[in-house]
Amino acid sequence: MNQASIKRCRPLLGTFVEVNLTAEISEKALIHWSNVAFDEIERIHQALSFHQLSSELSALNKSLLIAPSSHFTMSVDLQNVMTFAQQVFEQSNGYYDISIAAPLVASKHLPAHLFADNTALLEQQFGCFADVRLDGNLISSAKAIFFDLGGIAKGYAVDQAISLLPEGISGCINAGGDMRVINWQKQTVEIKYSQRNSALKKLPMLNTALASSGSYYQENGSQYFDPKTKCYVKVDGSTSVFADSAMVADALTKVIVLMDRKDAEKVLNHFNAKGISINRFGFSRRIN
């Protein structure tokens, strides 16, 4: 049978998700497996989205806002993401903290729909991830708190979608800069580092997953919020991390931006990840 290839794209996870697959099977079969990947990504999006009031994450946030000390039972997906988020929080000494949703809502970077029925809840003092207690699939908090999973939920969705594809299929899934590449060895990738269309840096893939982020499309702000200083951090160029999962890679891009370089290197090494920064002129630098 001849080799078939497909390239498909759907709006999911607040971005565009591209699925590129190649295999010695029929194009119809490849389309089927791309639909399997898209369906898994949409399932996780429905469960872990901050923006959807019907999501499991919204149910958790409501619970920890009203009765934080009560135990909330998490699904396997939410437990996996929260457990990982706790690990990065501890390894980064609090620089990576998914409980920064409160200031993001206050600055209107996130919607305030959780507080539509009780705006006074937003006026209280919120905790940080150090207040969170995880016990298997149970979660509670010493203080009122709520979360925005943001990029790691996107990375987790890509990882789960890739895990459902059978052997013999090669290609990649890219969700707005969070990507996994099957048979990544000897592959290259182009990373954008400024708003110019030509601002692309070709680099070798250093692991199966890559996450890249930058603030070059944001005129007067940045997507990086420092939980220590409670301020937004403006960064020129882009930051990329290669890791063995898209979820790990996505989380660690924030670590590189916010932490001292030597401390960031320790976190990257702990997760067996490689970091690269590219300035607005296209010069790249390895972080570790």
N, C-alpha and C positions, 0 to 999 in steps of 0.2 A: 504493500500500500504506500502511496506517495505521502510525503509529509505535508500536513496542513497547518496553517497559522491563522489566528484571528486576533483582532484588536478591537476591544469594545470599551465603552465609557458610559457611566451613569452618575447623576448627581446624588451623592450619599455622604453622610458624615459631615455635612456642612462644606463639602468640597466636591471635586470630581474624582471618581474612582476609575482608574484605568486597569483593565485586565488584558494582558497580552499572553497568549498561550500558543505553543507549538508542540505537535506530536505526530507520530505515524498512526493516526486514527482519522476518521472522517471529520470533515468540518462540522457536520451535525453533532457529532459526539463532543467536539471541542466547545461548541456553543452550549451544549448541556452542562459541561463542567464549569464554564464561565458563569452560567446561571446559578449553579450551586454556590460558587464563590460570592456572587452578588447577593444571593439570598442570605448567606451567613453574615455578611457585612451588614445588611439591612436589619437582620435579627438583633445583632449586637447594638446597632445604632438605636433601635427601638427600646432596648433595655437600659442602655447606659448614657442616654442623651440628657444633658442638663436642660435643654430647651423644650423638651416634651414633658408636659405635666403627667402624662400617663406612663412614663418610664419607671423602671425599678429604682433608678438613681433618684428621681424626684420623690418617690415614696420614702426612700431612705432619708433624704434631706428633710422632708416634712417631719419624719419621726424624730430626728436628732435636733430639730429646731424646737419642737414642742416638749418632748420628753427624752432628753439626751441620755439619761441613765438607763432607760429601758432598752432591752436587747432587741435588735432588728435581725431577722434571719435573712441571710444573703443567698442568692443563687450562686452556682459554681462560677459563672462569669464574673459577677461582682466581687466575689471572694478572691478570685485570682488577681483582679486588678487592684483591689484594696490592699491585699497582702504585699504585692509588689510595691505599691506606693509607700507603704510603711517602711519597707526595706530601704528605698531610696531616700526617704526622709531621714532615717537614722544614719545612713552612710554619708549623707551630704550635710549633716549637722543642721538640719532644718531649712536649708536653702531650697530644697525641693519640697513643696507642700501643696497638696491639692485642696487644702482647706482655705485657700485664698479667695474663695468665691464671694465672700462678703464685700471686700473692697472692690472687686470687679463689678458686682451689682451696683454698689454705691457710685462708682464712676461711669455707670451705664455701658460698660463693656459686656455685661451679661444682663439679660432681662430680669425684672423683679417679680416675675409671675408667681413665685412661691409666697410672696407677701401680699398678694392681691386682696386677700380677706382679712389680713391683720398686718398693716404696715408698721405697727409698733414693734413687731418682732425684729425688724431690721435695725432698730435703734439700740439693741442690747449689745453687750460685749461677747464676742465669739471666741472660742478656743482655737487651738491649732492642732496639728496631728499628734502632738505629744499628749493631748488629752484623750485620744482615741484608744479604745480597748478592743482588740481583736481576739476572739476565742473560737477558733475553727470557723464556722459559718455564721457566728454571732458577732455583732458589732454594737458598741455603745460608746458614750463619751462622758467625760467628767464635766464638760461645759457644752452649752449650745454650739452647734457647728453645722456647716453644710459644705458640700464638695462640688467642684467642677473637675471632671475627669479629663476633659479636653483631649489633648493629643494622645495620651496613653490609651484611651479607649479606642481611638482611631488605629493606633498601632496594634493593639490587641485584636481588633477586628480583622486586620490584614493577616496577622499570624494565624488566627483561627481559620480563615478562608483558605490560606495556603495548605494548612494541615489536612484539609478535606480532599485535596487533589490527589489522584492516584499516581503511582510511579509511572514513568514514561512520558509524563507531560513536563515540558520546560517552559520558561517564561517568567513573568513577573506580575505583581500587583502593586500599583502605586496609588496611594490615597493622599493626594495633596502634599507630597514630599515624604510621606511614610511609605516605604516600599520594602518588599521581600523579593529576592531574585532566586529562582531555582537554578541550580548548577551555576552558581555565581563566580566560580573560579575562572579567571582569564576574561571576565566581563569588565566593561568600563561604564561609567555613568557621567552625565553632564549635570553639574550643579550650578544653579543660578545664584549670582552674588550681588546683582544690582538690578535696577528697574529696566535698564537697557535690554533690548531683545538679544543683542549680541553678547551679553554678559553671562557667558556659560564657561565653566571650567571643567575640562574632561579629566577624570580621575579613575584609577582602577578600583574596582570593588574590593574591599578588604574583609568582607564577611557577607553573610547572606542577607542581612537587613541594613537599611540606611534610612536615617531621618535627617532632613535638612530644614532649617528655618531661618528667617531673617525678617527685618522690619522695613525693607526698602520700599514696600508699597504703602506704608503708613506715613503720611506727610509730617505730622507733628507728635507722633507717639510711638509706642512700641508694644509688641505683644508680650514682652518680658516684664513680669511684676516681681519685685524683690520682696519676699516675705519678711526679711529682716528690717529693711528700711521703710517698707510700706510705700515704695515709690516705683514708678515705671522706669525701665532702663532702656535707653536708646542705643541701638547697636547698628553700626554700618557693616555692610557685607553680609555674610551668611555663616552659619555654624552647622556642622554636620557630624554625625556619629555613626560609625559602623559597628554593628553588634550581631548577636545570634538571634535576636528577635526585634521586630519593629517596635514593640512596646518599650523594650529597654533602650533602644536607640533614641526614640522620641523623648523619653524622660531625661536622658543624659544631655541632650542639646541645651536644656535649661541650666543644668549643672555647670557646663562649660562657660556659659554667659555670666552666671551670677557668682561663681566661686573664684577664689584665688587660684592661679594656674596650678600650683603644686598640689593644692587640696583637690582640685578637679581631676588631676592626673591619678590621684589615689582612688577616687571613686570610679573613674573609667577602668582602671586596672582591676578593681574588685569585681566588676561586671564583665571583664574580659572584652572591653570595648576600645575602639580607637576613635579619637576626635581630630577634626580638622577645621580650622577657621580660614575663611577666604575674605580678604578685605575688599573694599569697594573698587580697588584697582585690579583685582584678580590674582593677587599674590596669596598663595596658600601656605599654611603653617600647621604642622602636626602638633597636637596637644600632648600626646604621650607616645 
